[in-house]
């Protein structure tokens, strides 16, 4: 479905920018040359990395509140993820449905750590579409302009559901001026 046109571009949140900077620093550390997505409405990917003949594209999501919500639910070690798939303000598909990225990095803030859960985006998407996870808006954690699935993280941590690895990105925040983000 085609999106309604908008006259303005809403920039990513400071948390999203922070998450992307963590992944950029991680890729640089692994020897990748990187490129960020254009600063306009662009769904293909957030970050592209190139190393020799290998090209990786990554969609990055940063969630600083998942563990807080899990604690409020009485399951402090079992956070749910919020995976956007629809823009309600533009009345069209968005997020994981529109992304063309190979990988989906979902970064959770847990205490002082930034932990990335890495998924094969297509396998994760297929699982989400075939499952019956609750669908919610983002009014509690965003600006009430989207819908997304809220799967429990622990249910996604299998190869069949696209899970690839867990990466502690905490050390890559040392390179950032945290005051400019969070």
Secondary structure, DSSP 8 states (H G I E B T S, - for coil): ------SS-----HHHHHHHHHHHHHHHHTT-EEEE--SSS--S-SEEEEETTEEEEEEEEEESSHHHHHHHHT-TT--B--EEEEETTTTEE-GGGT---SEEEEEEEETTEEEEEEEEHHHHHHHHHHS---EEESTTTS-S-EEEE--BHHHH-SGGGTEEEEEE-GGGGGGS-GGGT-
